[in-house]
Structure formats: C-alpha cells, structure tokens
Amino acid sequence: MMIHDLNKATAADMDLDLIERKLWNIRRFQGHPDALMVRAHTHLVRALAVRGNASGPVIEWCFYHDDHEALIGDINGTVVWKIDGETPVLSDLSAHIDHIICEARGINYPTQGDRREVHFYDKLAESLETRFGLGWPPYKNHPEWPAWLDDDRARTLFMSYATLENPHL
C-alpha cells in the first residue's frame, strides 16, 4: 500500500490485509515496549463495550476506531491537539481515512453519538493499559470505572488482551 496523498485516498486504495498486519505490529504510546499492539487494544475496547452493554454499532466501531493508525501511526493525543490548534488537520485526516476504511470494509461510518461512546470505552481501555501494563498513575482525562469493573476484573481483562498473539507472524 503506497499512498502518496492520504487526503485523496479512496476505498479502492485500502489494502485491508496490510492494515490488519500493521495494526498487529504498531505498539501504542509511541512504541512503548510494554504497551499493547494497536489491534490488541481495539480487542480490549470492544470487550469493554460488550461488557458495558453498548449497541451493535458502538461495539463494531470499537474494533475499527484506530484502523487509521496503520496509515498515520499512533500519534500522542497532546501532539494531535497541538498540531490541530485552530485547524483540525490531523483530526480531519483521521476522519477521512476512517471514512474510506469503513467504505472498504463495507460498514457504516459511526454517528457522532457512537463515536463519543467509543471514546469512553477507548479511554477506559487506556486506563487499564496505563495502570496494569505500564504501571503509570491514572490520567486526569480517564473516566471513572463502571461498577461492573473492579480492580481484579480490570486486571484480568487487561491481561487477557496483553497476551494476545499476533496471528500474522
């Protein structure tokens, strides 16, 4: 997949197999050696949404919400916020890539409400990952854990996804 201008990329340019392989090889938190691979993270996000009784579209998008990272990498949220500034350049590019990947996958692009709900589960997964995988203190922007997710369940759930094997090796 050699796309010279991501702003002009179309669904026909998407190599879904390559995207999948890349997501199993990109570590989160700018490649931190103890971080989850992006695809293992999306499995965790989806599992949290299932346990949280989310709707079907939310559960589906939980799995695909980071697919654009196969093309642009895992960019630190603070960096995105700084670059976007007054013009949401990276956010717009991510949304464009998300749209064309959805089209290539034959799935609907999520509604704003679904994206907000996925963001909750994404931050919840990030909270588990930073605490149990990286040993970091909680971020201020992490949500409160729901009542169904006590420390023991959270640790067990995280560990079940931290040990996922890359099926492409």
N, C-alpha and C positions, 0 to 999 in steps of 0.2 A: 504494500500500500504506500505509494509515493504520491502524496497530495501536495501540490505546490502552493495552493492558495486555499486554506481551510474556509475562508469566507465564501468561496464559490463552490465548495464541495457539494456533491449531491448524494442521494442514497445509493446510486449506482457506483459511487467511488468507495463505498464502505465494504471492507473485507471483514465480515463478522467473525470468521475463524481467527484471523490475525488479531482482531480486537480482543477476543477471548484469551488468546495466548498471552498477549501483552498484559492484560489485567491480572493474570496469574504470576507475572514477573515484576510488577511495579509495587514496591513497598511504600506504604503510606508514611506520613510525617517526613517527607523529603528523603525517603530511603533509609530511615532509621532501621538498623538491623533487627530490632526487637518488635517492629511494627508488623501488622498484618499485611498480606498482599491485598491489593485493592479488591480482587474478586472474593477473597475470604471475608473481607469487611462487608461487601454487599450481601453475602450469605447471612452474616450476623444481623445486619439491618433488617433483612427480610424476616428472619426468625423472630426478632423483637416485634415487628409489625404483626406477625401471625399471633404471637402471644398476647399482643395488645388488642386483638380483635379488629384490626384495621380492615378496610374494604378491599375488595379484589384489586382495583386499580392502584391503590396505595401499595399493597403487597408486591404487585408486579413492578411498579416503579422503584421500590426499594432495591430490587435486584439490579436494575439498569441505571440508577441515578448517577453513577460515576463512570459510565462507559466512555464519556468524552475524555477521561484521563488517559485512555490508551493513545489518544492523539496529541494531548497537550501536557500530559504528566500530572502528578499530584502537586498542585501549587498551594503553598501555605495561604490560609484564609486572610491573614494580615497583608500579605503581598497582593492578593486579589483586591482587597479593599483599598490599598494604596494606589494600585495601578488604575482601578476603575475610577477613583476620585469623582470628578464631575461627569465623566463619560464612562459608562459601564462596558468598556472594551472587552475585558475577559469574560464578564458575565454574558454579554451578548454573543460572543463567540461560542461559549459553552452551550448556550441555549440553541444556537444554530446547529451545532454538532449533535446535540440531544435530539433535535427535530429530525435530522436526516438519519440518525441511527434508528430512531423509532420507525421511520418510514421503511428503512431497510429491513428491520425486524418484523414489520407488519403489525406493530402495536400502536395504540393511540398515545399521543403526547399527553402527559398528565395535565390536569387542570391546576390552576394556582392553589386551590384548596388542597388538592392531593400533594402538590409539591411542598406546601407548608407542613403537612402531616409527615411526609417522608423526612423532611428536615428535622423534625422532632426525633424520629427513630434513628436518624443518622447521628445526631448529637448524643443520643443515648448510647449508641454503639461506640462512639468516640470516647465517651465517659468510661465505659467498660475497658476499652483498649488502653487508654492512658493510665487507668488505675491498676489493672491486673497485668497488662502486657508491658507497659513502660515504667510502672511504679511512680508515676507523677501525681502530684496533688490535683484535685478537681479544678477544672477551668471554671471561671465565673459564668460563662455562657452555656454550661451544661445544664440540662433540665434535671429537676428532681426525679429520682427513680420512682416509678409507679409502685403501688403497694404490692403487686404480684412479683416484684423483683427485689428480693432481699439480697444481702451480700453473698450468701452462699450460692443462691441461684445465679446471680450475676457472674460470679467467678466461674462456676461450672459451665454456664452458657458460653462465656468468652473462651474458655479453654477448649471447648468442643470445636470452635471455629479457628482458634490459633493453631490447631494441629491438622487442619485440612491439608491434604496433599494436592500438589499441582498435577492435574490429570494430563498435562501436555508434556511432561518430562519423559 
